Amino acid sequence: MPAMTDSLSNSSTQQMLALRVMRLARPKFAPVGGFSHDPVDPTGFGELLAGKVSELSKESRNDLPIGDYLIAPQMFENIYLGETFTFYVNVVNESETSVVNVSLKCELQTSTQRVVLPCSVQDTTIESSKCDGQVISHEVKEIGQHILICSVNYKTLSGENMYFRKFFKFPVSKPIDVKTKFYSAENQDVYLEAQIENTSNSSMFLERVELDPSQHYKVTSVSHEDEFPEVGKLLKPRDIRQFLFCLSPIDVNNTLGYKDLTSIGKLDMSWRTSMGEKGRLQTSALQRIAPGFGDVRLSVENTPACVDVQKPFEVACRLYNCSERALDLQLRLEQPSNRHLVFCSPSGVSLGQLPPSQYVDFTLNVFPVAVGIQSISGIRITDTFTKRIYEHDDIAQIFVS
C-alpha cells in the first residue's frame, strides 16, 4: 500500500489533523534471481557465492516480501487508462484533544474536468490519537496529468474553524495502442483489421476484444480462437495482436447512398494484468472513407457460379445513382472481342430517370460459347443529360463447363 506524496499544500498554520493517502495495490510476483553452481564441487565455493548473491538481492529489494514468490510494492507504480484507481484516505488526530465537525472532500482534477469523488467522512468527531478514513475507487478515463485534491474542514473544541487541503499529482499513461485498417469488398461488406499493442510495462491477458457496430452494420468476428484459445490473448510488453471483423450492411438495398455507411462503430477491449486487475477501454467512433464510385455504381445481385456451355443464363444487376442529381440512363452492351460470352439482351435500352440515392434493376441474358472461367465485360451506361459514358468491365466471373 504505497503512500502518495503530497506535491503541494496551502496550509501554513499548525494543524491538529494530518491527512494520509495511500494507493491500494495488489502484490506482484517477486523477480527470480539465482546463481548457478556445481552441486558436486568439492571446494563449495560456488554454493557459498550463490548464497551471498541471494542475500544481497534480498537486502537491495525495496519491496516487502510476502512468502517466497510475492512482494508488496512500496513505490507508487504506473496508473493506466481504463484501470480502476483505488486509494485509502485517512484523517488522523495528532493533537491531545478531540476535534468536531470533521468533513473530508476528495476531488480529481484532469485536463478537461473536475470530478467529485464520493466520501463518507462528513461531520464526524475524531478523538485524540484516533483516525477516520475510507477506501475510494474511481475508473480512470483520461490520460495525462491527474491531481487528487483532498480538503479537510473541522472545528476545535473552542469553536475555531480550521481548514487545509493537499494535492497529490500522478500521471496516467496509455496501456494499449490501437491501429485500424479498412478493406472494402465488392458485396458492400467492410473488413476491419485492428492491431492492438501492449504499451504498458507488464503483461496483460485480453479477456474481450469486440466491435460494437453502428446502426447500419452487423458484425462477425473472423478469428482462430477455437484453435489457439489462450496464446492469442496473452500480450507481453510491446507485443502486438491482430483481430479481424467483417461488417455487413443491415439494409443491402440501402437507398441512402454510402455517406451514411462511413460510421463503423466502436472497438471495446477489456483485459486483466498478471495479478487480476481489470482494465477496460473503448475507442471513439471509427470512421472510414466512403468508397469513390463516381456518379453510378453497378453491382451484380445474382449470377450462377457454374453454367453449361451453349446454354444461356441470366445475370441480375442493380445500378445505383450515387450522385446528388437525377440521371437519365441508357444501357448499351458491347460484344467482347474474344466472343467467349455473347450478350443476347438488346442494346440501347433506356433505364429511365433515376433520382439521387435510388437504384434500378435490370437483367442480362448471356450465351456462353467457350469453356473455362469467363469474365463478363462490355456494359456501358450513358447519362443522356451530360453524354457521359460509364464503362463496367469484369463485373463477374463465370465457370463454363
N, C-alpha and C positions, 0 to 999 in steps of 0.2 A: 504494500500500500504506500507507494512513494508520495511524499508531500510536494505540493505545488509551491513554487517560490513566489513570494509577493514582489511584483515588479515596481509597484508604486502605491503609496499610502498618503492620504491627505490629512491625516491626523497628526498634530504636533503636541497635543496635550497628553497628560498622563491618563491612561485608560484603566478602568477596573476589569474590563473584559479583554480576552485575547481570542483571536479567530484563527483557526487552523483548517486548512483544506487539503485533503489527500485524495488522490485518484485511486479508485479501486481497480485492481488488475489481477488477472488470474496468474498462477505460477507458470513458468516456462521450463522447457527442458534444459538441463544442465549440459554445457559442452563437454563432450567426452574427450579427455586428453590422456595420453599414455606414452610410455617409453618402452619399446620392445627390448627384451633381453633374453639371453640364452639360459633356460632353466637348469641346464646341467653344467654351467660354468663353474669350475671348481673354486675360482677366486671369489665369487659372489659380488664382484664389482658392479656388474650390470644390474643386479637386483637392488643393490644399495643406491645406485644412481637413479633408477626408476622410482624408488620411494621418495628420494629428495625432490625430484621433479614434481611428483604428485603433491607433496606438501607445499611447495612454492606456488603451484597453481591454485590451491585452496586458499592460501594466505592472500594472494593478489586478487581474488574474486571479490567484487563489491557487493554482489547479491548474496542473500542469505540462503543457505542450502536447506532443502526440505527432503530429507532422506538422501538416497544416492542418485536420484535421477531428476529431481525437480529443484528449482530455486525460486525464491521470491524476489521479484525485481525491486531494486531500491532506487532506480532512476525513473524520471518521468519520460516514458517512451513515446514514440510517434503515435499520433491520432490521425486516422484516415477517414476520408469522406465515406459516408454510408454506415459507419460504425456507431455504436451507442457509447457516448461518453458518460461514464458513471463516476461520481466522486462523493466523498463524505465530508460534509462541512460541520464543524464543531465549534461552539462558543463556550469558552472556559472562563469561569470567575476566578481570577488570580488574587482578588482582594480578600480582606478579612471580614467583610460584611456582605450581606445579601444585596442584590440589585433586583429591581422590579420592572415590569412592562418591557421585557426584552423582546425585540422583534428583529427578525433577520430577513433580508430581501436579497435574492440572487438573480442576477441578470446576465445574459450572454450577448455581448456586442460583436457583430460581424461587420463586414464592409458594406452590407446593404440593409441590415435590420438590427433591432434590439429586442431580444426575447426575454420575457419574464418567466423564470423557472418556478415551479410550484415548491413552496417551502412551508412547513407546518410550525416552525418556531415563531410563534406570534403571541405577544402579551403574556409571556411566562415569567416566572420568578426563578432566579438561579442563586442558590445559596453559596456561601464561601467554599472554595475548592471543589465546587460541583460544575457540571457541564451539561449542555443540551445540544443535540445535533441531529442530523438527518442525512440519509442517502438519497441523492438526486441523480436521475438519469435523463439524458437528452440525446436524441438522434441527430448526428451531425450531417447537415445538408448543404454546406458550403465549404469551399476550400479557401485557404489564405489565413491571415492572422485573426485569431479569436481572443477576446478579452472577457474573462469572468469577473464580474463586479459584485462584490459582497458588501452590503450595507447593514450596519448594526445600530439600532436605536434602543436606549434603555434609560432608566431613571435610578438615581441613587436614593437611599432611604431619606435623605434630606430634601428630596423633590427636585434635584438638579437634573435637567435633561442632558443626556450625553449622546454623542453620535460619532461614528467613524466608519470608514469603508476602505476596502483593499481591492487591488486589481491584480489579476493573475493572467498573464499572456501565454498563449500557446499556439503554435501553427497547426493547421490541418492540411494534410497532403492528399494527393490523388492516388488511390490504391491500384487502379487499373486504367489502362488506356485502350480506347475502342476506336478502331478504324473500320469503315464500311465501304463496300463497293456494290454497285448495282449492275445487273445484266438483264436486258430485255429480250424476251423470247417472241417468236412470231405469233404465238397464240394469245398475246396480251399478258402472259404471265411475267412476273418480275422475280428475279432471284437476287437475294440479299446475302452477301458474304460479310460476316462480322469477324474481325480479328481482335482478340482480347489478349492484352499483355499485362502480366503482373508487374507493376512498377513499385510495389512495396518491398520491404526488406525481409519479409518472411513468406513462407509457403502458404498457399490457400487451396481449399477444395471447393470447386464450383458446385453448388447444390442445384442451381437452376439458371438456365440461360434461355429465355423465351422472348418471342416477339409479340407484342400487343399490337395487332394491326389496326389501321384506321377503318372507318365505317365502309370504305369502298372495297376492302380486300378480306379474303380468308387466307389463313397461313397454314403451311405444312412444313414441319422441320425435316430437313434432309441430313441425316447423321447416321453414324455407325455405333450408337451407344449400346446396342444389343451385343455387338462383337467385343467392344472394349468398354465395359461399363464404368471402370474406375480410372484407368490410365489416362483417358482423355480429359478428366475433370481435375486432376491434380496439377497445379501451377506452382512451380518454384519461382523465385525471383528472376525476372527478365524472360520467363517462359511465355510463349505465345500459342494460343489455340484458335482454330478457325471453326466457325459454325455457319451453316448454310440453311437458308429459309426460302421457300417458294411461296410467293403471294399470287393468288388468282383473283381477278375481279369478280365480285359477287354478281354484278349485272353484266353478263357477257355481251348483252345487246345495249351497252351503255350509249345513250344518246347525248350525254353531256360533253362529249369530246374527251380529250386527255388532260385538260388543265386540272380537273378535279382528282386525277389519279396520281398526282405528284406526291401527295402526302402518304407515306408508307405506314408509319406507326412508331412505337417506342420500344426500345430494347430494354428488357427487365432482367437484372442479374442479381443473384444472391450467392453468398459464399460463407465459409467458416475457416477460421485460422486453425493452427495446429492444436490449440487448447480449446477450441469450440466456440470462440467468439463469433457472433453473427455480423454480417455486413450485407448491405443491400443498396443497389444503385439503379436508377432508371434514366436513360438518356432523354434528351429533348426530342421533339417530334422530328423524325428522319424525313428528309425531302430528297427527291430525285428530280433530275432534269427531264422534262417531258420529251419523249422521242420526237424528232422532227420528221413528220410525214409529209410536210408540204400542205397543199390545199386539199388533196384527196388521199385516201388510203384504201387499198384493196386487200381484203382478207379472204382466204378460202375457208368456207364454212363446212363443206362436206365433199369428200372425194374418196374413191376406193383406193386402197393401198396396192391392190394387185388386180389386173384385168387380163383377159384373153386377147390375143392378137386378132385383129379384124372383127372385133365385137365392140360396138360403140358404147360409151359410158358418159355419165353426166358429172359435171363439176359445179357445185353450188358456190356462188361468190357473193360477197357483200361489199358495197362501195360506200365509204364514209365521206361526208363533207367536213373536213377539219378546218375550213376557213371561217371567216366571220361574215361572209356574204353568200347569197344564193348562187348556185351554179346550174347552168343549163348544159347537161352532159349528154354525150353521144358515144356509143360503144362501136369500136371498129376492130376487126380481127385481121391480123396479118399471118398468112400461112408461113410456117417455118421453112427455111431453105433445105433442111435435111429431110423433110417430109416423113419424119418418124411418127408424128402425131398431126392429124389433119382436123381442122375445125369444120364441123357440119352445121353450126349455127350461122344465121345470116349476119353479115357485117353492116355497119352503118345504122344500127338500131338506136333510136332516141330513148334515153333513160329518164327524160323529163327534167323539170326543175327540182333541184334538191336544196332545201333550206339549210342554214348552218346547223351543225351538230346533229344532222339526221343522216340516214343511210337508205340505200335502195338495194334490193336483192335481184340477181339475175342468174340464169343457168346457161352453161356452155355444154354443147354436145360435141364430143371428141371421138375421132375414129383412129385407133392405133394401127399403124402399118408395120412397124418393126418391133422385134422383141428386145428386151433389155430394160434398163432404168432410163426412162424418158422424162424430159422436163417440159412443162407447159409454159410456153412463151408466146409473145406476139399480141398481147392485149393492149389496146390503145384507147385511152379515154380523152375525149376532146371537149373542152369548155367552149361552147359556141359563142359565148359573150366575148371572151378575150382571144379566141382561136388558139389557146394554149393546149398542147398535147402532152398527156401524162403517159409514159411508157411503163409497162409492167411485164417483166420477163422473169422466168424461173420462179413462178409463184408456187409451184408444187412439183413433186416428183412421183412418177407412176412406174410401177414394175409391170412390164408387159411380158407375159409368158406364152 
